[in-house]
């Protein structure tokens, strides 16, 4: 079965995310990776047959700006649910990457597929 996937990698945004006092007081830069499987194949070479990059980025921005998220996991699922609601989207995988200040590692990633 043929399928088309669209990936937006390294979408950088500032988010109100985290449980620590320093995270509650200010926004932090996170990275969002999105992989979308389309529900069909474009037949007319039209933007109306796909999920546009602009719509993907706008949807992610809207979710991030909506509120403070305690957990990267919650943000990840909320973004995925909003993207899955876009027209022509069959499946979506979202990864949220942040650089923790309390753990000695380069980054932590929460990922979900819906």
MOURQUI-V559887 format. One record per run of one state. SS is the DSSP state (@ for helix, = for strand, . for the rest). FROM is the first residue (numbers start at 0). TO is the last residue. Records with the same first field share a line. If there is no record, write none. Layout:
BEGIN
SS = FROM-TO  FROM-TO
END
This chain:
BEGIN
. = 0-3  15-15  17-19  24-26  38-45  49-51  66-67  69-70  84-87  98-106  113-113
= = 4-14  16-16  27-37  68-68  88-97  107-112
@ = 20-23  46-48  52-65  71-83
END
